[in-house]
Amino acid sequence: MNAEDLNCHPVEAARKLLGVELRVEDVCVRVVEVEAYGGPEGGPWPDSAAHSYRGPTPRNRVMFGPAGRLYVYSSYGMHLCMNVTCGPDGEAAAVLLRAAELVDGEASVRRRRGDRVAARKLVSGPGNLGQAIGAQLSDNGMDLLDRSSRIVLDAGRAPCPTDIAEGPRVGISKAADRPWRFWIPRSDAVSAYRRSPRAPAS
């Protein structure tokens, strides 16, 4: 995978990221669930649910950069969520990594997630994924396609999934019915869908 592979519509990028492996030191996980997010109203993919909708800020500026960068943000001050930027440089878009399957490094993941968590849930949910691989806010802006980075996306070994399910994104109150969540249905690591109580009736 290279930057050109992700220089596309966020929905297309999200589908391409399913099945890709994420490597961090001795830990390797396989992405099985993602959500696509667009950008400001005047951009090519306006998305009122995206952090970038109101334009660039110090927090979201990575979303406006080149494809293949890591956008890390803190959710409710408790969890670190990881996104992969996509689209052309200057146009905001990113794909949230929602869930993954553990491929290697269970001992390290258990140290971070605990011994009582079921194996299928070790890397399920965006906050749990960030915790499992030891994501840090200082990783924000990292080039995931640079083999020398601490965190690397590797599409070389992973077969491209042929069965992809889609549906609305989890827990958002705006653009709540947009079917921009994608997952591999046969995976037990896929997180449960929860609609935001603030979202309008479907």
Secondary structure, DSSP 8 states (H G I E B T S, - for coil): --HHHHSS-HHHHHHHHTT-EEEETTEEEEEEEEEEE-B-TTSSSB-TTSTTTT---TTTGGGGS-TTBEEEEEETTTEEEEEEE-SSTTS--EEEEEEEEEEE-HHHHHHHH-SSS-GGGTTBSHHHHHHHHT--GGGTT-BTT-TTSSEEEE-SSS---S--EEE--SS-SSSTT---EEE-TT-TT-------TTS---
